[in-house]
């Protein structure tokens, strides 16, 4: 019977954790997809994009979203499962029977490590495929209806260009009051301002924007010059060759989301520039390390979530959910901060991405050790108090006799 006790404890804790994991995954995925659902409905209803194409776009969004919601769900499941046991004094009963904190949290840690391996394999296969296919579908939408990605009186980035449009007539794909910002090879900016624009279908499948009654302003930082061209009585054509519309897999541009770790590492090593000297290189190195750091956060959240769940003696699942949200928010702040430092070249991309995992892992380990020693000390104090009461009782009996 004693040999079966560990298995019984493991199955019992896993049964508490799995429903919380599934509910958390569905909840967070729904929240993150909610805004995209409205966007997709707008593409079909108001912008007249092909419904089947948009539906496929939605399907390929799901794996991309799930890869980020799984770590959040692991944290929720770890905290809520053990906080429920703690609130019902089941943790206290297990400790009274001599079961250590390490043995109680072992199933949570093992499940977190298993989920980490699953998400790692997921990111190297389905995540990469979904990103590549999603980008290809997005390009098809741009080619069929470029105005579908534009919003009136808002800045929209399309590839290497930023477009601002005052009015949009989607039925005829006519734009009014247009401003286009584009970085030129000299390091300056090309700014195009026009009163009207129409999309033109090119033979290669891409589209150009023909603009009428406007001006082109151009700056050259190297020569410290500024010039402009007036086409008030003519037109100007802007080819979108460097934007997402001209998507091909053969372009010499690294999209880290469309490559697995081995492929991305090979392409990065083919570009000898340092992350300190090239911002794009730094961003690509960051994405490479994130391919492993984000899945590993599943195990990190298990390590820090387990002791926090045990500490929640009277809170139950409600407060456990709130604590989980706070932990994830703190993790996100540190994670984004580390990436920002890596982009600026202040730290190595590996340290910028992995620092948050190391920090939260250390905090989780310290909490586990502290909880075990605290419970052990309490048990010793109770035993000492019992012995003292027995000694006082014997002394009183002798005094009475």
Secondary structure, 3 states (H helix, E strand, C coil): CHHHHHHHHHHHHHHHHHHHHHHHHHHHHHHHHHHHHHHHHHHHHCCCCCHHHHHHHHHHHHHHHHHHHHHHHHHHHHHHHHHHHHHCCHHHHHHHCCCCHHHHHHHHHHHHHHHHHHHHHHHHCHHHHHHHHHHHHHHHHHHHCHHHHCCECCEEEECCEEEEEEEEECCCCEEEEEEEEEECCCCCEEEEEEEEEEEEECCCCCEEEEEEEEEEEEEECCCCEEEEEECCCCEEEEECCCCHHHCCCCCCCCCHHHCCHHHHHHHHHCCCCCCCCCHHHHHHHHHHHHHHHHHHHHHHHHHHHHHHHHHCCCCHHHHHHHHHHHHHHHHHHHHHHHHHHHHCCCCCHHHHHHHHHHHHHHHHHHHHHHHHHHHHHHHHHHHHHHHHHHHHHHHHHHHHC
